[in-house]
Amino acid sequence: MDYYGVQYLIAGNSTGFIETKIGDIEIYITDCHPSATYKGDYSVIQAGTFHIRANTDKYDFE
């Protein structure tokens, strides 16, 4: 199962932010947030994609 990312809206700009990768998860600045209503300067940090293994038999899913 893939979870495509989480976003964090940070007040201010992204000056000094360094994009990085931890394992196979990238952490970077993205251009938009789907429901941002903040009126000041802001940046959106996104982390993802997460690959989650699920044992469907363990939870009795069909």
VEXMARSE-45968 format. One record per atom (N, C-alpha, C): residue in one letter; x, z, y; atom name. Coordinates in steps of 0.05 Angstrom, whole numbers. Layout:
N
<site><residuo>A</residuo><c1>X</c1><c3>Z</c3><c2>Y</c2><atomo>CA</atomo></site>
...
This chain:
62
<site><residuo>M</residuo><c1>17</c1><c3>0</c3><c2>-23</c2><atomo>N</atomo></site>
<site><residuo>M</residuo><c1>0</c1><c3>0</c3><c2>0</c2><atomo>CA</atomo></site>
<site><residuo>M</residuo><c1>18</c1><c3>0</c3><c2>25</c2><atomo>C</atomo></site>
<site><residuo>D</residuo><c1>12</c1><c3>-17</c3><c2>44</c2><atomo>N</atomo></site>
<site><residuo>D</residuo><c1>27</c1><c3>-18</c3><c2>69</c2><atomo>CA</atomo></site>
<site><residuo>D</residuo><c1>11</c1><c3>-6</c3><c2>91</c2><atomo>C</atomo></site>
<site><residuo>Y</residuo><c1>25</c1><c3>11</c3><c2>107</c2><atomo>N</atomo></site>
<site><residuo>Y</residuo><c1>13</c1><c3>22</c3><c2>132</c2><atomo>CA</atomo></site>
<site><residuo>Y</residuo><c1>30</c1><c3>10</c3><c2>154</c2><atomo>C</atomo></site>
<site><residuo>Y</residuo><c1>18</c1><c3>-6</c3><c2>171</c2><atomo>N</atomo></site>
<site><residuo>Y</residuo><c1>33</c1><c3>-23</c3><c2>189</c2><atomo>CA</atomo></site>
<site><residuo>Y</residuo><c1>46</c1><c3>-9</c3><c2>213</c2><atomo>C</atomo></site>
<site><residuo>G</residuo><c1>40</c1><c3>16</c3><c2>218</c2><atomo>N</atomo></site>
<site><residuo>G</residuo><c1>54</c1><c3>29</c3><c2>239</c2><atomo>CA</atomo></site>
<site><residuo>G</residuo><c1>38</c1><c3>50</c3><c2>254</c2><atomo>C</atomo></site>
<site><residuo>V</residuo><c1>53</c1><c3>68</c3><c2>267</c2><atomo>N</atomo></site>
<site><residuo>V</residuo><c1>41</c1><c3>87</c3><c2>285</c2><atomo>CA</atomo></site>
<site><residuo>V</residuo><c1>52</c1><c3>83</c3><c2>312</c2><atomo>C</atomo></site>
<site><residuo>Q</residuo><c1>36</c1><c3>89</c3><c2>332</c2><atomo>N</atomo></site>
<site><residuo>Q</residuo><c1>45</c1><c3>85</c3><c2>360</c2><atomo>CA</atomo></site>
<site><residuo>Q</residuo><c1>43</c1><c3>111</c3><c2>375</c2><atomo>C</atomo></site>
<site><residuo>Y</residuo><c1>62</c1><c3>114</c3><c2>393</c2><atomo>N</atomo></site>
<site><residuo>Y</residuo><c1>62</c1><c3>138</c3><c2>411</c2><atomo>CA</atomo></site>
<site><residuo>Y</residuo><c1>65</c1><c3>128</c3><c2>440</c2><atomo>C</atomo></site>
<site><residuo>L</residuo><c1>46</c1><c3>134</c3><c2>457</c2><atomo>N</atomo></site>
<site><residuo>L</residuo><c1>47</c1><c3>127</c3><c2>485</c2><atomo>CA</atomo></site>
<site><residuo>L</residuo><c1>63</c1><c3>148</c3><c2>499</c2><atomo>C</atomo></site>
<site><residuo>I</residuo><c1>84</c1><c3>140</c3><c2>513</c2><atomo>N</atomo></site>
<site><residuo>I</residuo><c1>102</c1><c3>159</c3><c2>527</c2><atomo>CA</atomo></site>
<site><residuo>I</residuo><c1>100</c1><c3>153</c3><c2>557</c2><atomo>C</atomo></site>
<site><residuo>A</residuo><c1>94</c1><c3>173</c3><c2>573</c2><atomo>N</atomo></site>
<site><residuo>A</residuo><c1>93</c1><c3>169</c3><c2>602</c2><atomo>CA</atomo></site>
<site><residuo>A</residuo><c1>121</c1><c3>163</c3><c2>613</c2><atomo>C</atomo></site>
<site><residuo>G</residuo><c1>124</c1><c3>144</c3><c2>630</c2><atomo>N</atomo></site>
<site><residuo>G</residuo><c1>150</c1><c3>136</c3><c2>641</c2><atomo>CA</atomo></site>
<site><residuo>G</residuo><c1>159</c1><c3>110</c3><c2>629</c2><atomo>C</atomo></site>
<site><residuo>N</residuo><c1>183</c1><c3>102</c3><c2>635</c2><atomo>N</atomo></site>
<site><residuo>N</residuo><c1>193</c1><c3>77</c3><c2>624</c2><atomo>CA</atomo></site>
<site><residuo>N</residuo><c1>212</c1><c3>82</c3><c2>600</c2><atomo>C</atomo></site>
<site><residuo>S</residuo><c1>220</c1><c3>61</c3><c2>588</c2><atomo>N</atomo></site>
<site><residuo>S</residuo><c1>236</c1><c3>64</c3><c2>564</c2><atomo>CA</atomo></site>
<site><residuo>S</residuo><c1>266</c1><c3>62</c3><c2>569</c2><atomo>C</atomo></site>
<site><residuo>T</residuo><c1>275</c1><c3>66</c3><c2>593</c2><atomo>N</atomo></site>
<site><residuo>T</residuo><c1>304</c1><c3>64</c3><c2>600</c2><atomo>CA</atomo></site>
<site><residuo>T</residuo><c1>319</c1><c3>84</c3><c2>582</c2><atomo>C</atomo></site>
<site><residuo>G</residuo><c1>339</c1><c3>74</c3><c2>569</c2><atomo>N</atomo></site>
<site><residuo>G</residuo><c1>356</c1><c3>91</c3><c2>552</c2><atomo>CA</atomo></site>
<site><residuo>G</residuo><c1>347</c1><c3>93</c3><c2>523</c2><atomo>C</atomo></site>
<site><residuo>F</residuo><c1>323</c1><c3>83</c3><c2>517</c2><atomo>N</atomo></site>
<site><residuo>F</residuo><c1>313</c1><c3>83</c3><c2>490</c2><atomo>CA</atomo></site>
<site><residuo>F</residuo><c1>330</c1><c3>64</c3><c2>472</c2><atomo>C</atomo></site>
<site><residuo>I</residuo><c1>338</c1><c3>73</c3><c2>449</c2><atomo>N</atomo></site>
<site><residuo>I</residuo><c1>353</c1><c3>56</c3><c2>431</c2><atomo>CA</atomo></site>
<site><residuo>I</residuo><c1>337</c1><c3>51</c3><c2>406</c2><atomo>C</atomo></site>
<site><residuo>E</residuo><c1>330</c1><c3>26</c3><c2>401</c2><atomo>N</atomo></site>
<site><residuo>E</residuo><c1>316</c1><c3>19</c3><c2>377</c2><atomo>CA</atomo></site>
<site><residuo>E</residuo><c1>333</c1><c3>26</c3><c2>353</c2><atomo>C</atomo></site>
<site><residuo>T</residuo><c1>320</c1><c3>35</c3><c2>331</c2><atomo>N</atomo></site>
<site><residuo>T</residuo><c1>336</c1><c3>44</c3><c2>308</c2><atomo>CA</atomo></site>
<site><residuo>T</residuo><c1>320</c1><c3>38</c3><c2>283</c2><atomo>C</atomo></site>
<site><residuo>K</residuo><c1>332</c1><c3>42</c3><c2>260</c2><atomo>N</atomo></site>
<site><residuo>K</residuo><c1>320</c1><c3>38</c3><c2>234</c2><atomo>CA</atomo></site>
<site><residuo>K</residuo><c1>328</c1><c3>62</c3><c2>217</c2><atomo>C</atomo></site>
<site><residuo>I</residuo><c1>308</c1><c3>74</c3><c2>204</c2><atomo>N</atomo></site>
<site><residuo>I</residuo><c1>313</c1><c3>96</c3><c2>186</c2><atomo>CA</atomo></site>
<site><residuo>I</residuo><c1>303</c1><c3>87</c3><c2>159</c2><atomo>C</atomo></site>
<site><residuo>G</residuo><c1>321</c1><c3>82</c3><c2>140</c2><atomo>N</atomo></site>
<site><residuo>G</residuo><c1>313</c1><c3>70</c3><c2>115</c2><atomo>CA</atomo></site>
<site><residuo>G</residuo><c1>302</c1><c3>43</c3><c2>120</c2><atomo>C</atomo></site>
<site><residuo>D</residuo><c1>277</c1><c3>38</c3><c2>112</c2><atomo>N</atomo></site>
<site><residuo>D</residuo><c1>264</c1><c3>12</c3><c2>117</c2><atomo>CA</atomo></site>
<site><residuo>D</residuo><c1>244</c1><c3>14</c3><c2>140</c2><atomo>C</atomo></site>
<site><residuo>I</residuo><c1>243</c1><c3>36</c3><c2>155</c2><atomo>N</atomo></site>
<site><residuo>I</residuo><c1>224</c1><c3>40</c3><c2>176</c2><atomo>CA</atomo></site>
<site><residuo>I</residuo><c1>238</c1><c3>35</c3><c2>203</c2><atomo>C</atomo></site>
<site><residuo>E</residuo><c1>228</c1><c3>16</c3><c2>218</c2><atomo>N</atomo></site>
<site><residuo>E</residuo><c1>239</c1><c3>9</c3><c2>244</c2><atomo>CA</atomo></site>
<site><residuo>E</residuo><c1>225</c1><c3>26</c3><c2>266</c2><atomo>C</atomo></site>
<site><residuo>I</residuo><c1>240</c1><c3>34</c3><c2>286</c2><atomo>N</atomo></site>
<site><residuo>I</residuo><c1>229</c1><c3>49</c3><c2>309</c2><atomo>CA</atomo></site>
<site><residuo>I</residuo><c1>237</c1><c3>33</c3><c2>334</c2><atomo>C</atomo></site>
<site><residuo>Y</residuo><c1>217</c1><c3>24</c3><c2>349</c2><atomo>N</atomo></site>
<site><residuo>Y</residuo><c1>222</c1><c3>5</c3><c2>371</c2><atomo>CA</atomo></site>
<site><residuo>Y</residuo><c1>201</c1><c3>7</c3><c2>392</c2><atomo>C</atomo></site>
<site><residuo>I</residuo><c1>206</c1><c3>-5</c3><c2>415</c2><atomo>N</atomo></site>
<site><residuo>I</residuo><c1>187</c1><c3>-7</c3><c2>437</c2><atomo>CA</atomo></site>
<site><residuo>I</residuo><c1>170</c1><c3>-32</c3><c2>432</c2><atomo>C</atomo></site>
<site><residuo>T</residuo><c1>144</c1><c3>-28</c3><c2>435</c2><atomo>N</atomo></site>
<site><residuo>T</residuo><c1>125</c1><c3>-51</c3><c2>433</c2><atomo>CA</atomo></site>
<site><residuo>T</residuo><c1>112</c1><c3>-57</c3><c2>460</c2><atomo>C</atomo></site>
<site><residuo>D</residuo><c1>100</c1><c3>-80</c3><c2>462</c2><atomo>N</atomo></site>
<site><residuo>D</residuo><c1>89</c1><c3>-88</c3><c2>488</c2><atomo>CA</atomo></site>
<site><residuo>D</residuo><c1>61</c1><c3>-77</c3><c2>494</c2><atomo>C</atomo></site>
<site><residuo>C</residuo><c1>46</c1><c3>-68</c3><c2>475</c2><atomo>N</atomo></site>
<site><residuo>C</residuo><c1>19</c1><c3>-59</c3><c2>481</c2><atomo>CA</atomo></site>
<site><residuo>C</residuo><c1>10</c1><c3>-37</c3><c2>463</c2><atomo>C</atomo></site>
<site><residuo>H</residuo><c1>-11</c1><c3>-23</c3><c2>472</c2><atomo>N</atomo></site>
<site><residuo>H</residuo><c1>-24</c1><c3>-3</c3><c2>457</c2><atomo>CA</atomo></site>
<site><residuo>H</residuo><c1>-54</c1><c3>-11</c3><c2>458</c2><atomo>C</atomo></site>
<site><residuo>P</residuo><c1>-68</c1><c3>-11</c3><c2>435</c2><atomo>N</atomo></site>
<site><residuo>P</residuo><c1>-95</c1><c3>-23</c3><c2>435</c2><atomo>CA</atomo></site>
<site><residuo>P</residuo><c1>-115</c1><c3>-8</c3><c2>452</c2><atomo>C</atomo></site>
<site><residuo>S</residuo><c1>-111</c1><c3>18</c3><c2>458</c2><atomo>N</atomo></site>
<site><residuo>S</residuo><c1>-131</c1><c3>32</c3><c2>474</c2><atomo>CA</atomo></site>
<site><residuo>S</residuo><c1>-119</c1><c3>49</c3><c2>496</c2><atomo>C</atomo></site>
<site><residuo>A</residuo><c1>-96</c1><c3>40</c3><c2>507</c2><atomo>N</atomo></site>
<site><residuo>A</residuo><c1>-83</c1><c3>55</c3><c2>528</c2><atomo>CA</atomo></site>
<site><residuo>A</residuo><c1>-99</c1><c3>53</c3><c2>554</c2><atomo>C</atomo></site>
<site><residuo>T</residuo><c1>-105</c1><c3>76</c3><c2>565</c2><atomo>N</atomo></site>
<site><residuo>T</residuo><c1>-119</c1><c3>76</c3><c2>591</c2><atomo>CA</atomo></site>
<site><residuo>T</residuo><c1>-103</c1><c3>90</c3><c2>612</c2><atomo>C</atomo></site>
<site><residuo>Y</residuo><c1>-78</c1><c3>97</c3><c2>606</c2><atomo>N</atomo></site>
<site><residuo>Y</residuo><c1>-60</c1><c3>111</c3><c2>624</c2><atomo>CA</atomo></site>
<site><residuo>Y</residuo><c1>-54</c1><c3>92</c3><c2>647</c2><atomo>C</atomo></site>
<site><residuo>K</residuo><c1>-56</c1><c3>102</c3><c2>672</c2><atomo>N</atomo></site>
<site><residuo>K</residuo><c1>-53</c1><c3>85</c3><c2>696</c2><atomo>CA</atomo></site>
<site><residuo>K</residuo><c1>-24</c1><c3>83</c3><c2>706</c2><atomo>C</atomo></site>
<site><residuo>G</residuo><c1>-7</c1><c3>102</c3><c2>699</c2><atomo>N</atomo></site>
<site><residuo>G</residuo><c1>20</c1><c3>102</c3><c2>709</c2><atomo>CA</atomo></site>
<site><residuo>G</residuo><c1>39</c1><c3>85</c3><c2>692</c2><atomo>C</atomo></site>
<site><residuo>D</residuo><c1>64</c1><c3>86</c3><c2>697</c2><atomo>N</atomo></site>
<site><residuo>D</residuo><c1>84</c1><c3>72</c3><c2>680</c2><atomo>CA</atomo></site>
<site><residuo>D</residuo><c1>85</c1><c3>86</c3><c2>653</c2><atomo>C</atomo></site>
<site><residuo>Y</residuo><c1>85</c1><c3>70</c3><c2>632</c2><atomo>N</atomo></site>
<site><residuo>Y</residuo><c1>88</c1><c3>81</c3><c2>606</c2><atomo>CA</atomo></site>
<site><residuo>Y</residuo><c1>101</c1><c3>61</c3><c2>587</c2><atomo>C</atomo></site>
<site><residuo>S</residuo><c1>110</c1><c3>72</c3><c2>565</c2><atomo>N</atomo></site>
<site><residuo>S</residuo><c1>122</c1><c3>57</c3><c2>543</c2><atomo>CA</atomo></site>
<site><residuo>S</residuo><c1>108</c1><c3>64</c3><c2>518</c2><atomo>C</atomo></site>
<site><residuo>V</residuo><c1>108</c1><c3>46</c3><c2>499</c2><atomo>N</atomo></site>
<site><residuo>V</residuo><c1>96</c1><c3>51</c3><c2>473</c2><atomo>CA</atomo></site>
<site><residuo>V</residuo><c1>118</c1><c3>48</c3><c2>452</c2><atomo>C</atomo></site>
<site><residuo>I</residuo><c1>123</c1><c3>70</c3><c2>438</c2><atomo>N</atomo></site>
<site><residuo>I</residuo><c1>142</c1><c3>70</c3><c2>416</c2><atomo>CA</atomo></site>
<site><residuo>I</residuo><c1>126</c1><c3>66</c3><c2>390</c2><atomo>C</atomo></site>
<site><residuo>Q</residuo><c1>136</c1><c3>48</c3><c2>373</c2><atomo>N</atomo></site>
<site><residuo>Q</residuo><c1>122</c1><c3>43</c3><c2>348</c2><atomo>CA</atomo></site>
<site><residuo>Q</residuo><c1>142</c1><c3>48</c3><c2>325</c2><atomo>C</atomo></site>
<site><residuo>A</residuo><c1>131</c1><c3>59</c3><c2>304</c2><atomo>N</atomo></site>
<site><residuo>A</residuo><c1>147</c1><c3>64</c3><c2>279</c2><atomo>CA</atomo></site>
<site><residuo>A</residuo><c1>132</c1><c3>51</c3><c2>256</c2><atomo>C</atomo></site>
<site><residuo>G</residuo><c1>145</c1><c3>36</c3><c2>240</c2><atomo>N</atomo></site>
<site><residuo>G</residuo><c1>132</c1><c3>24</c3><c2>217</c2><atomo>CA</atomo></site>
<site><residuo>G</residuo><c1>148</c1><c3>0</c3><c2>207</c2><atomo>C</atomo></site>
<site><residuo>T</residuo><c1>141</c1><c3>-13</c3><c2>189</c2><atomo>N</atomo></site>
<site><residuo>T</residuo><c1>119</c1><c3>-11</c3><c2>169</c2><atomo>CA</atomo></site>
<site><residuo>T</residuo><c1>127</c1><c3>9</c3><c2>147</c2><atomo>C</atomo></site>
<site><residuo>F</residuo><c1>107</c1><c3>24</c3><c2>139</c2><atomo>N</atomo></site>
<site><residuo>F</residuo><c1>111</c1><c3>44</c3><c2>117</c2><atomo>CA</atomo></site>
<site><residuo>F</residuo><c1>100</c1><c3>32</c3><c2>91</c2><atomo>C</atomo></site>
<site><residuo>H</residuo><c1>115</c1><c3>33</c3><c2>70</c2><atomo>N</atomo></site>
<site><residuo>H</residuo><c1>107</c1><c3>24</c3><c2>44</c2><atomo>CA</atomo></site>
<site><residuo>H</residuo><c1>101</c1><c3>49</c3><c2>27</c2><atomo>C</atomo></site>
<site><residuo>I</residuo><c1>76</c1><c3>53</c3><c2>20</c2><atomo>N</atomo></site>
<site><residuo>I</residuo><c1>68</c1><c3>77</c3><c2>6</c2><atomo>CA</atomo></site>
<site><residuo>I</residuo><c1>60</c1><c3>70</c3><c2>-22</c2><atomo>C</atomo></site>
<site><residuo>R</residuo><c1>73</c1><c3>83</c3><c2>-41</c2><atomo>N</atomo></site>
<site><residuo>R</residuo><c1>66</c1><c3>78</c3><c2>-69</c2><atomo>CA</atomo></site>
<site><residuo>R</residuo><c1>44</c1><c3>98</c3><c2>-77</c2><atomo>C</atomo></site>
<site><residuo>A</residuo><c1>24</c1><c3>88</c3><c2>-90</c2><atomo>N</atomo></site>
<site><residuo>A</residuo><c1>2</c1><c3>105</c3><c2>-99</c2><atomo>CA</atomo></site>
<site><residuo>A</residuo><c1>-3</c1><c3>101</c3><c2>-129</c2><atomo>C</atomo></site>
<site><residuo>N</residuo><c1>-5</c1><c3>122</c3><c2>-143</c2><atomo>N</atomo></site>
<site><residuo>N</residuo><c1>-11</c1><c3>121</c3><c2>-172</c2><atomo>CA</atomo></site>
<site><residuo>N</residuo><c1>-41</c1><c3>123</c3><c2>-174</c2><atomo>C</atomo></site>
<site><residuo>T</residuo><c1>-54</c1><c3>100</c3><c2>-177</c2><atomo>N</atomo></site>
<site><residuo>T</residuo><c1>-84</c1><c3>99</c3><c2>-177</c2><atomo>CA</atomo></site>
<site><residuo>T</residuo><c1>-95</c1><c3>114</c3><c2>-201</c2><atomo>C</atomo></site>
<site><residuo>D</residuo><c1>-81</c1><c3>114</c3><c2>-224</c2><atomo>N</atomo></site>
<site><residuo>D</residuo><c1>-91</c1><c3>128</c3><c2>-247</c2><atomo>CA</atomo></site>
<site><residuo>D</residuo><c1>-92</c1><c3>158</c3><c2>-242</c2><atomo>C</atomo></site>
<site><residuo>K</residuo><c1>-73</c1><c3>169</c3><c2>-228</c2><atomo>N</atomo></site>
<site><residuo>K</residuo><c1>-72</c1><c3>198</c3><c2>-223</c2><atomo>CA</atomo></site>
<site><residuo>K</residuo><c1>-96</c1><c3>208</c3><c2>-208</c2><atomo>C</atomo></site>
<site><residuo>Y</residuo><c1>-107</c1><c3>191</c3><c2>-190</c2><atomo>N</atomo></site>
<site><residuo>Y</residuo><c1>-130</c1><c3>199</c3><c2>-174</c2><atomo>CA</atomo></site>
<site><residuo>Y</residuo><c1>-156</c1><c3>188</c3><c2>-184</c2><atomo>C</atomo></site>
<site><residuo>D</residuo><c1>-155</c1><c3>174</c3><c2>-207</c2><atomo>N</atomo></site>
<site><residuo>D</residuo><c1>-179</c1><c3>164</c3><c2>-220</c2><atomo>CA</atomo></site>
<site><residuo>D</residuo><c1>-194</c1><c3>143</c3><c2>-202</c2><atomo>C</atomo></site>
<site><residuo>F</residuo><c1>-179</c1><c3>127</c3><c2>-187</c2><atomo>N</atomo></site>
<site><residuo>F</residuo><c1>-191</c1><c3>105</c3><c2>-172</c2><atomo>CA</atomo></site>
<site><residuo>F</residuo><c1>-198</c1><c3>82</c3><c2>-191</c2><atomo>C</atomo></site>
<site><residuo>E</residuo><c1>-217</c1><c3>67</c3><c2>-184</c2><atomo>N</atomo></site>
<site><residuo>E</residuo><c1>-224</c1><c3>43</c3><c2>-200</c2><atomo>CA</atomo></site>
<site><residuo>E</residuo><c1>-214</c1><c3>18</c3><c2>-187</c2><atomo>C</atomo></site>
